[in-house]
Structures are given as structure tokens and as C-alpha cells.
């Protein structure tokens, strides 16, 4: 037995749908809904209203028939005013019963749809889709699993309602034979009670079948929304970006950050080293900063580049292993040093300032007189 392409896709889709997939499907109107649930809800509402107002409705109908046939039995001609008066009386007679019935049925229909789908507004199903008129797609729908499921549901409804009707007739056949000996009001009352019972039982069967159909539609919708591993990877890639592109962007950002850091390292006042593995460049301008600031730091290759820049720019290199380790671990680039390191850094800066003063004095002493 060959497998339809749509069924083969269902077998390949083994992953649960993502929230994004569910949201996109909802925008397209692809939600779980039963076609039978709304009519069943409307009939159930009508049955509930008639259960409490059915006898009153029968009494009012009896009054209407009595009035109508009394008017017909009169030997005088029925005028247009008589018909208008009878229509108004009929309306006033039935409105107190029919208005609650109409409102209840309408609310049940709207509520049945809302409970299934929630508030959903979409025009996607109304758009032109050439696949709907494709003969091959139509044949697949006609002989696919969906067609089999719909046929099974229809047969199940016929069997259940037919069985209910047979049991009703079988259990009340003797009582029906005795109706000829009753008066018309008694026959009407008996028929209304049995009709109400049959209606309620039929509505109960339809509601149960509609509930099963809704559960089936939910399961079927979940199956349709399932994703293959390839679709899941593609969606994750769209949301998070291509890993290769992200890696390249990250590498580019790191490169630009290193270039800016090296440019700042050329303006440092001192570079504290480990001496070979770490290098931390500091700058301090008393009028501009509250405390010395780390403008560059690095380990390994970056440390060697910072030391190289310091030698080119004549920036003092001070070896202080504990201080270099603390600065590298505790202070990020661009941040000022914490108060706990003020004294240690101040000693280094004082040493650098004394060194510069001696160099300045030496430079002035070497000038020709």
C-alpha cells in the first residue's frame, strides 16, 4: 500500500511545534475547531430553554389555534383588520417565549465558536489558493485520511441517532396506539413531552459526538503543526541568525574592540605587567577622572602587543605581578579602579611621575648652554 505525500510528511514531522509555528498557524486560521460543535451548542441551548418554557409555549400555541379556528368558523367574512389584529396578538403571545429562545441560541452559537478558537480575525482562508482547485489535491483530499475520518463521523452520527429513534419508537409504540382515545389537548400535551424528551436525548447524542469530534480536531491540528528536524533547525536559524554569520560578526566586533583598545593603550600613563603573561594599561588625569582608569588589558598575545605599543610610545613598563593580576581580574576595560587598589596604584603612579621628573631634569641638563 502506497503512502500519500501528506501522510508521509506527517510521519517525518516528529518534533513538537514551536510557539512561533503555532502563532503563524493561528494567523492563517489553522486552529482546532469542530463543525458540529456550534450546531450542537445551539440545539442544546434551545432544548434547555424549551425544557423550562416548553409547556408555556404549547399553551400559547393552543390559544393561537383556538382563536384562529374560532375566527375561521365564524360565518362572517375575515377582513384585513382581523388578520392584522390576529397577527399582533400572535406576536405578543409568542414573543415572551421566542425572544429568550432566540437570544439563547445565538449566544450558544457565538460562544461555541469563541470557546474553540478564542478571538480570531483572519482573512487568510479567503485568499485565492490555486491548490484548492488542483484536481490532484482534490483527489488526495477525497481519498485521504481526512475523507475517511469525515465518513466515519457521518456514519457514527447516523448510527447513534438512528438507534435513538428506534429505541424511542419501540418503547412508546403501545402508548402511541392509545392516543386515539384521548382528547386533543391531552394528545398535544403528551406529544410535547415526548417530543421534548426525544429532542433532549438527540441533542445529548449530538453534543457527545461533537465533543469527540473536537478532541479529534485538536489531535489532528497538533499533528499538522508538528515540525521536521529540518524545519526546526531552519526556524531556530531564522530566530537566532546563521551561526556562521554570528561567528563572523562576533569576530569582527572583537577585532574592532581590540583596535580601539590598542589606540587607547597608546595614550596610557603606565603599563603594569606580570611580567610576560599579563599587561594592564592605566591612564589618570586628575582634572578629568576621579580615579585611574584601565584603558587596555590583555593576556598572551594581547599583552605582548600592549607592551610593544608602550615601548614605541615611551610609556613606562612597571613589573608588579600581584597588582597586574588583580587589575586584570577585577577591572574591565574603560572602568576606574576600585578603592581597594588606590594605594597600590598610587605608588606605581608616584614612581612613574618621579621617573619622568628625572628624565625631564636630565633632558634639560643635557641641553647646550
N, C-alpha and C positions, 0 to 999 in steps of 0.2 A: 504493500500500500504506500503510495507516494504521499509526501507531506507538503501541504500548501506553503508558499513562501511566507505568508503571515504567521502560520503556525511555527515554521522554522525559526522566525525571528523571536517568537515567544520562548522557544527552547534556548536560544542564545542569550536572551536577556535574563540574567541571574542576579543582578545587583538591585538593591532597593533604590527607589527613585529619590533623588536629592530634593531639598526644598525648592531649589530653582526650577527643577523639572516640574514639580507639582504646580508652582506658580504659573509657569508658561502654559501648562495644560489647562489650568483654570481660566486663564485669559482667553483661550481658544474655545472655552465651553466644554472641555473634556472632563466632566465630573460625573460621579456616580449618581444616577437618577433612574427611577423606575417609571415607566409609562403607566403602569397600572395602579401606582400608589395614590395619585391625585384623584382619579375617579373613585377609588375605594374610600378615600377620606371623605369625599363629598357625599357618597351614599351612606357612609357611617353617620355623618352629621345629620343627614335627612332622617335616618332611622331613629336617632336619638331624639330629634325634635318630635317626630310622629309618635314616639312612644309616650310622650307626655301630653301631646296635643292632638293625637290621632282621633280619639273619641269625640273631642270637641269639633274637629274638622268634619267627622261623619254627621254629627248632629246638625251642623250648619249646612252641609250638603243636602240633608233631608229637608230642612226648612226651605232651601232654594228650590228643590224639586217639587215640594208641595205647593209652593207659591206659583211656580211656573205652570204646573199642570192645572192648578186651580184657575189660572188665568186663561189657559187654553180651553178648559172645559166650559168656560162661560160662553153663552150664546152671542154675546156682543162682540163686535169686531175689535181686534187689537190695534190700537193706534200707535203712532210713533212716540207719543208721550208715554204710553205704557211701557214700551221697550226701553226707553231712556230711564224711566223710573226703576224698572226691574234690573237694569244694568248697574245703576248706582247702588241699589240695595244689595246686589250680589257683591259688588266691590267692598262695600262697608262690612258685609258679612264675612268675607274671606280674608281681608287684609290683616286683621289681628293674628291670623294663623299663618298666612303665606309670607308675610314680611319677615318674621323670625326664621322661618324655614329658608327663605332666600338668603338672608344675611348669614345664617349658619353654614349653608352650603358654600357660599362664596368665600367666607373666611377659612373653611376647611380646605378648599382648593388652593387658595393662596398660601395657607400655612403648610400644606403638604409639599408644595414646591419649595418653599423657603427652608423648611427643615432638611430637605435633601441637599440643596446647593448653597444655602445662605443667600446673601445679596450678591447677585451675579449679573453684570451687564456687559454683554459682548455681542458684536456683530460678525464675529469670525465665521459662524456657521452659515451666514447669509451670503458670504462672498462666493464668487464663481470659482468652482473647482472642477476642472475638466476630468479629473479621475472619477468623479461621481457618475459621469456618463460614459465612462470607459466600459465596453462590453465585457472585457476580460475581468475587470474588477467587479463588475456586476455578477458575473458567474461565480467568482470566488465567494462573494457575499451570499449568493444563493445556495451554494453547496458547502459552505464552510461551517465552522463550529458555531458561529452566531446564528445561522439559519437553523441548525439542529436544535440549539438551545431555545430559540423562539418557538419552533414547532412543538418541542417538549412542553413548554409552558402553556401553550394554547391547548394541547391535548389534556394536560393536567387540569386546567380550568374547566374544560368541558366535562371531564370525568367527575370532578368534585361537585360541580353544580348539577350535573345530571343525576348523580347519586342522591344528592339532597332532594331534588324534585321527586325522584322515585319514592324515597322514603316518606316524604310528605304525603304523596297521594296514597301510598299503601297503608299508612297508619290512619288516614282520615277518610278512607273510601266509604266505610259504613256510615260515618257521620254525614257525609255528603248525600247519601241516599235518603236520609231522613229530613233533609231541608225542605222537601216539598210539602211537609205537613206544618211548617212554621209560617208565621206571618211575615210580611215583607220587612218591617223594622227589625225583627229578630234575625232574619236572613242577612240583612245588611250588617248588623252588629257582629254576627258570627263570622261573616266574610271579612270584615275589617280586622277582627282579632287574629284570625288565621293568616290573613294576608300580611299583617304586621309581623307575626312570628316568622313567616317564610322570608319576608324581606330582611329581617334582622339576622336570620341564620345565613341567608345568601350573602349579606354584607360581611358577616364574620368570616365566611369562607374566602371571599374576595380579598378582605383585609389580610388574612393569613397568607394567601398566595402572593399578594403584593409585597408583604414584608419579606418573604423568601426571595422574591424577585429582586428587591432592593439589596439584600445581602449578596445575591449573585452578582448584581451590577457593581457593587463595591469591590468584590473579589476580582471581577473581570477588569475593572478600571485599574486596579493595582497591578495586574498582570501586564496591561498595556503600557503602564508608565514605567515598568521595570527597564533597566538600562543594561546594555552590554558593558563589558570591561573597557572596550574601546571608547564608547560614548562617555563613560565615567571619566576616563583619562582626558578626553577632549574637553569636557566641561571644567574639570579642575585646571586644565591648562589655560582655558579662557579666563577663568576667575583669577588665577594666581599668576598668569603670564607664562610664557615659554621659559623653562629652566635655563636653556642656553642663553637666551636674551637677558634674563635676570642675572646670570653669572657675568655676562659681559658688562652690563650696566654697573654691577657691583664692583667689578674690576676697574672700570673707568672712574667711578666715584672715588675709589681708594687711591687711584693714581693722581687724580686732581687734588685730593686731600693731602697726599704726600708732597705734591708740588707746592701747595700753599704753605705747608709746614716747613719745607726747606727754605722758602722765601722768608718766613718769619725767623727761622734759625739764623739767617744771615744778619739779623738785627738784634740778636741776643747780647746780653752783657757778660754772660758766663756760661760755660758748658760743664756740667758735673758728670764725671764718668765713673765707671765701675772697676777697672779702667777700660776693658776691651768689649765687654758684652753689652753694657748699657751706656746711654748718653742722654742727658736731660738738659735742655737749653732754657735759661731763665732770663727774663728782662724785667727791669724795675726802674720806673721813672717816678720819683717821689711826688711830683705835681699832678701826675695823671692816674696813678694807681694807689690803692690802699695797701697793697702788699705785692711782693714779687709774683710774677705770673710765669707759668710754664708755657712756652711758645712752641716747643718741639720736644719730642722724646722718641726713642726707638731702641730696639734691641737687634743685635747681629748686624745685618747689612745696613739697616737704617742708622744704627749707632755709628757705624764707620762713616756713613755719608755726613752725618751731623758733625763728627769730629773733623772731617775733611773740609767742610764749609768753614768751621771755626778757625782752622789753620789758615785758610785763604783770606778770611776777613780779619785776622789778628785778634780773634776772640779768645780770652784766656780759657784754658782747659784745666779744671781742678779735679784731682782724683779724690773721691770720698765714697767709698763703697757703701756704707750704711745709708748715707743721705741719698745717694743715687737710687738705691733700691726702694727707699720709702717714697721718694718723689715719683718714681716710675709706677709704683703700685697704687698710690693713694690719689694722685692728682692727674686729672685729664688735661689734654692739650687745650689751652685757652682759659683754664681756671687759675685762680690765685691759690697760693699755698695755704694750708691750714695754720692756725695759730701755734699748734704744737711744733711746727718746724721753723717758726720765726727765728729763734735764736741761732739754730744751726745754719740757716741760710744767711742770716745777718753776718755771721762770722766769715762765711765764704765771700760775701759781697764786700765786707770791710777789707779782706785780704786783696780782692781784685782792685779796689779803689787805691789801696796803698801801692800796689804793683804799678798801677797807671801813673800815680804821682811820681814814683821813682823814675818811670820811663820818661815822663814829661820833663823832670828835672835833668835827667841825662840828656834828653834831646836839646834842652836849652843850653846845657853846659858844653855841648859839642858844637854849638853854633859859632862861627868865626866872629871875632871882635872887630 
